[in-house]
């Protein structure tokens, strides 16, 4: 689905749900799916505790019910039928792919941080917002950019991007509250430029430490494939595949004990290249 249509469907549905608070979570899941928004099931709060089988759950009402979590998210109605048949569940939505969230947690100073960045950047948020069950806020934004999640981008504020997910209304919370859409703003605003700059600056610092760690690390036999896959992924996002392959081969000879055979490294790099090509193709649709 094209970026513009996905965003338009998302905010139309969000505004519909502001006006219709009696729709069940199951029906809402189908409505998201029919609008092209991938959804997956989250364990809900039942009788004051998480409905998962764990005796001492550390993420009550917030963790996925499927094995791969947000990676299992789908718009397939048959899959949703299996997930939601005769079940009460919270709803999760992967972030990224055009939709990004500032997750403001008041328990960790998020509201104070949000006020600080508003003053610093003369920033006035006017975008679709969810009041979370924990009395925080999820401020939704749109962007064509492919941006990763960043924990604690500002004190008490996480950036939910690629590799993350959000709990969405009308999911319930351990506090007894429900996630709910605010009626104040009806559209997704563009992700502010200062947030994009802060994400990129944070990633540069993180990448520098990654490169330093990779250059010094000695890799035993049982970890070679995992480490080479991660390194190849980092390089292919920045260099052409041939150069990335040559660098991975060189690193393999210097750091892996014993080195992985070149044929296996080639297979890893080719697999990552194909995955990136599929991702880029989907993003252009």
Residue pairs with C-beta under 8 A, 6 or more apart in sequence:
1 9
1 36
1 285
2 285
3 98
3 144
3 283
5 36
6 36
6 37
6 97
6 98
6 99
7 98
7 99
7 142
7 188
9 35
9 36
9 37
10 35
10 37
10 99
10 188
11 128
11 186
11 187
11 188
12 35
13 31
13 32
13 35
13 37
14 128
14 140
14 181
15 181
15 186
16 31
17 23
17 28
17 169
17 170
17 181
18 181
18 182
18 183
21 170
21 180
23 31
23 170
25 84
25 88
25 89
25 90
25 91
25 170
25 171
26 84
26 87
26 89
28 91
28 169
28 170
29 39
29 41
29 80
29 83
29 84
29 91
30 77
30 80
32 38
32 39
32 75
32 91
32 93
32 168
33 39
33 74
33 75
33 76
33 77
33 80
34 75
34 77
36 75
37 75
37 93
38 73
38 74
38 75
38 93
38 94
39 73
39 74
39 75
39 80
39 91
39 92
39 93
40 64
40 65
40 66
40 69
40 70
40 72
40 73
40 74
40 83
40 91
40 92
40 93
40 94
40 165
41 64
41 65
41 66
41 83
41 84
41 87
41 89
41 90
41 91
41 92
42 61
42 62
42 63
42 64
42 65
42 89
42 90
42 91
42 92
42 167
42 171
43 50
43 51
43 52
43 57
43 60
43 61
43 62
43 63
43 64
43 65
43 89
43 90
44 50
44 51
44 61
44 88
44 89
44 90
44 171
44 172
45 51
45 60
45 61
45 90
45 172
45 173
45 174
46 88
48 174
49 57
49 60
49 174
50 57
50 59
50 60
50 61
50 63
50 174
51 61
51 88
52 63
52 65
57 63
60 174
61 90
61 133
61 167
61 171
61 172
61 173
61 174
62 90
62 167
63 69
64 70
64 72
64 92
64 165
65 83
65 89
66 72
66 83
69 92
69 165
70 92
70 93
70 94
70 164
70 165
71 94
73 92
73 93
73 94
73 165
74 80
83 89
90 167
90 171
90 172
91 167
91 168
91 169
91 170
91 171
92 165
92 166
92 167
92 168
93 99
93 165
93 166
93 168
94 164
94 165
95 101
95 149
95 160
95 161
95 162
95 164
95 165
95 166
96 146
96 147
96 148
96 149
96 161
96 162
96 163
96 164
97 162
97 283
98 142
98 143
98 144
99 140
99 141
99 142
99 188
100 140
100 141
100 142
100 143
100 147
100 159
100 160
100 161
100 191
101 138
101 139
101 140
101 141
101 159
101 160
101 166
102 114
102 137
102 138
102 139
102 141
102 153
102 157
102 158
102 159
102 160
102 195
103 110
103 136
103 137
103 138
103 157
103 158
103 159
103 160
103 166
104 110
104 111
104 113
104 114
104 136
104 137
104 138
104 139
104 156
104 157
105 134
105 136
105 156
105 157
105 158
106 134
106 135
106 136
106 156
107 134
107 136
107 156
108 155
108 156
109 155
109 156
110 136
110 137
110 154
110 155
110 156
110 157
111 156
112 155
112 156
113 154
113 155
113 156
113 157
114 137
114 154
114 157
116 154
117 123
117 154
117 194
118 124
118 125
121 192
121 194
123 192
123 194
125 139
125 189
126 185
126 189
127 139
127 140
127 141
127 185
127 187
127 188
127 189
128 139
128 140
128 181
128 182
128 185
128 186
128 187
128 188
129 137
129 138
129 139
129 140
129 181
129 182
129 184
129 185
130 137
130 138
130 140
130 166
130 168
130 169
130 179
130 180
130 181
130 182
131 137
131 179
131 180
131 181
131 182
132 138
132 167
132 173
132 179
133 167
133 171
133 172
133 173
133 174
133 175
133 177
133 178
133 179
134 173
134 175
134 177
135 175
135 177
138 160
138 166
138 179
140 188
141 188
141 189
141 190
141 191
141 192
141 195
142 188
142 189
142 190
142 191
143 190
143 191
143 196
145 191
145 196
146 162
146 283
147 159
147 161
147 162
147 191
147 196
147 199
148 161
148 162
148 163
148 199
148 203
149 158
149 159
149 160
149 161
149 162
149 163
149 164
150 158
150 159
150 161
150 199
150 202
150 203
151 158
151 159
152 158
153 159
153 195
153 198
153 199
153 202
154 198
158 164
159 195
159 199
160 166
161 199
167 179
168 179
169 178
169 179
169 180
169 181
170 178
170 179
170 180
171 178
171 179
172 178
172 179
173 179
207 234
210 234
214 227
214 231
214 251
214 255
217 227
217 255
218 255
218 257
219 227
219 255
219 256
219 257
220 257
221 257
221 258
224 252
224 256
224 260
225 260
225 264
225 268
227 256
228 248
228 251
228 252
228 256
228 260
228 265
228 268
229 268
229 272
231 248
231 251
232 244
232 245
232 248
232 265
232 268
232 269
232 272
233 272
235 243
235 244
235 247
235 248
236 244
236 269
236 272
236 273
236 276
237 276
238 244
239 247
241 269
241 273
244 269
245 265
245 266
245 269
248 265
248 268
248 269
249 262
249 265
252 259
252 260
252 265
253 259
